[in-house]
Amino acid sequence: MTMRLIIAHPSPTYCKDLSRLFSGKVAILSTDEVITSEELEWKLNIEPADVVIIEQSLLKDLSFWPEGTVIVVARKPERDAILAAFARGARGYFLETGKEKFLTLAVAARPGEFWLDPSLARWFFNELASREGLQNGNIVLTRRERDIFKLKEQHLTTQEIAKKLSISEKTVKKHVEHIHRKLAGK
């Protein structure tokens, strides 16, 4: 299966570097580069994309995007932006300086998978714990949800988690849904 990829970033150099990264990989049909949100909207009106890698500052409203099409890249991480991307079904959230292999995996991700830049995992969990009161019980994850959250931090697939915990994939997906709802405040 081939896909159409759009890279939306205010730096033309960053766009070109990512285009080179994906040329000939992950069965990319075409790669378009845009540097403004207006240009992105114009491109999407002409031909929808399967995946859009978008710099956080160009992302005005995540509800505009179909689930599973967006990968957010950022210079500096924002807790609320990560939560919004996660809750809206984005494929991932990465620092611009992150490892290219994880970005490539997020582009090839299956529906429902969310990749968080590994260098952000501990920071993000600490942000949630300190700001949302995970330690004080304001957001209570069950023991099993915490186990699954930790394995998701390591980028294990649903199938790998199910095997490791000796539970069904359906059960893992249900726990992930509960985690999403709790962390997004729904």
C-alpha positions in Angstrom: 0.0 0.0 0.0 1.3 3.4 -0.9 0.5 6.7 0.8 0.5 10.4 0.2 2.6 12.3 2.8 2.6 16.0 3.4 5.3 17.7 5.5 4.1 21.0 7.0 6.9 22.9 8.7 7.9 26.6 8.7 11.5 25.6 7.9 12.0 24.7 4.2 15.3 23.0 5.2 13.4 20.7 7.7 10.8 19.9 5.1 13.5 18.9 2.5 15.4 16.8 5.1 12.3 14.9 6.0 11.4 14.5 2.3 14.8 12.9 1.7 14.3 10.7 4.7 11.1 9.3 3.3 12.0 9.0 -0.4 12.0 5.4 -1.2 10.8 4.3 2.2 7.5 3.3 3.8 5.9 3.0 0.3 5.4 6.8 -0.1 3.5 7.7 -3.2 4.2 11.3 -3.0 5.7 13.9 -0.6 4.6 17.5 -0.6 6.3 20.2 1.5 4.4 23.3 2.8 5.6 26.0 5.2 2.4 27.8 6.2 -1.0 26.6 7.5 -2.7 28.3 4.6 -0.6 26.5 2.1 -1.4 23.2 3.9 -5.1 23.8 3.7 -4.8 24.6 0.0 -2.9 21.4 -0.6 -5.4 19.3 1.3 -8.3 20.8 -0.6 -6.7 19.7 -3.8 -5.8 16.1 -2.7 -6.2 14.6 0.8 -3.1 13.1 2.4 -2.8 9.8 4.2 -0.3 11.3 6.7 0.6 14.8 7.6 3.7 15.6 9.6 3.0 19.0 11.0 5.0 21.4 13.1 3.1 22.2 16.3 2.9 26.0 15.6 1.0 25.3 12.4 -1.5 23.1 14.1 -4.5 25.3 14.7 -7.2 22.8 15.5 -6.8 19.0 15.8 -10.5 18.4 15.5 -10.1 19.3 11.8 -8.0 16.3 11.1 -9.3 12.7 10.5 -8.1 10.3 13.2 -4.8 8.7 12.5 -3.5 11.1 9.9 -1.4 13.6 11.9 2.1 13.4 13.4 3.1 16.4 15.4 6.7 17.7 15.6 7.7 20.4 18.0 10.8 22.4 19.0 9.6 22.4 22.6 7.1 19.9 24.0 3.8 21.0 25.4 1.8 18.8 27.7 -1.6 19.9 26.5 -0.5 19.5 22.8 0.6 15.9 23.5 -2.7 15.1 25.3 -4.7 16.7 22.5 -2.8 14.7 19.9 -3.2 11.5 21.9 -6.9 12.0 22.5 -7.6 13.0 18.9 -5.9 9.8 17.5 -2.7 11.3 16.1 0.0 8.9 15.1 2.6 10.5 17.2 4.3 13.4 18.8 8.0 14.1 18.4 10.7 16.6 19.0 12.2 18.0 15.9 15.6 16.7 17.1 14.2 13.2 17.7 15.5 10.1 16.1 14.3 9.6 12.5 13.6 5.9 12.9 10.7 6.6 15.4 9.2 9.1 13.0 9.4 6.5 10.2 7.7 4.0 12.5 4.9 6.5 13.2 4.3 7.1 9.5 3.9 3.4 9.0 1.9 2.9 12.2 -1.4 1.0 12.3 -4.6 2.8 13.2 -4.8 3.4 16.9 -1.1 3.5 17.5 0.4 6.6 19.1 4.2 7.1 19.1 5.7 9.4 21.7 9.3 10.5 21.2 11.2 8.3 23.6 13.1 11.2 24.9 9.8 12.8 26.0 8.3 9.8 27.8 9.7 10.3 31.3 9.3 14.1 31.1 5.7 13.7 30.0 4.8 11.2 32.7 6.4 13.5 35.3 4.4 16.4 33.9 1.2 14.4 34.2 2.1 13.3 37.7 3.0 16.7 39.0 0.4 18.8 37.2 -2.6 16.5 37.2 -2.0 14.9 40.6 -1.5 11.3 39.6 0.5 10.9 42.8 -2.4 12.4 44.8 -5.1 10.3 43.2 -6.8 12.9 41.1 -6.2 10.7 38.1 -6.3 7.1 39.2 -4.9 4.5 36.9 -5.5 0.9 37.9 -2.5 -1.4 38.4 -3.2 -3.0 35.0 -3.6 0.4 33.3 -0.2 1.6 34.8 1.4 -1.6 33.5 0.0 -1.0 30.0 0.9 2.7 30.1 4.5 1.8 31.0 4.7 -0.8 28.1 3.2 1.8 25.7 5.9 4.2 26.8 8.3 1.5 25.5 6.4 1.6 22.1 5.2 -2.0 22.4 2.4 -2.9 20.1 -1.0 -4.0 21.3 -0.1 -7.6 20.3 3.2 -7.5 22.2 1.6 -6.1 25.3 -1.2 -8.7 25.2 1.4 -11.5 25.0 3.7 -10.0 27.7 0.7 -9.6 30.1 -1.1 -12.8 29.1 -4.3 -11.0 28.2 -6.2 -10.6 24.9 -5.5 -7.8 22.5 -9.1 -6.7 23.0 -8.5 -6.3 26.7 -5.4 -4.2 26.0 -7.3 -2.0 23.7 -10.0 -1.4 26.3 -7.4 -0.5 28.9 -5.8 1.9 26.4 -9.2 3.5 25.8 -9.7 4.0 29.6 -6.2 5.5 29.9 -7.0 7.9 27.0 -10.2 9.0 28.7 -8.6 9.5 32.1 -5.6 11.4 30.8 -7.7 13.6 28.5 -10.0 14.4 31.3 -13.1 12.9 29.7 
